[in-house]
Amino acid sequence: MKETLLIEFAVENGKNTTISIPDPRSDVSKADVVTAAEEIVAKKAVLSAENPVSAFKRAYVRTIQETELE
């Protein structure tokens, strides 16, 4: 199975953007993500269409299972 951590942010222009992190740690917690996301927002470390992210919205792990056809 493939796992991806997705972190959604609000952007100053009123839109949303998502950061995707492949193969996150199996023990990653919401608190870990919120702490990192708050630092990203505070430092304006991520831009979307030249606008900084303004707030953390949510985080989730997407799991995809691939089954090869025989």
Residue, then its C-alpha position, 0 to 999 in steps of 0.5 A: m500500500k502507498e501512503t501519502l500525508l496531505i496537509e491542507f492550508a488556506v491561502e491569503n488569496g482566499k483559495n486552498t492548497t495542499i502539501s503532499i508528503p509520500d511515505p510518512r512516518s507510521d507514528v505521525s500524529k495530528a499534533d506533529v502535523v499541527t506544530a509543523a503547519e503552524e511554523i510553516v504559516a508563521k514563517k510564510a514558508v509556502l507560497s501558492a500562486e505567489n501568496p503565502v499560506s495563512a492557516f492550517k485547515r486539516a491533515y489526513v493520510r491517503t492510502i492507496q492499495e494497488t493490485e496488479l492484474e494477472 
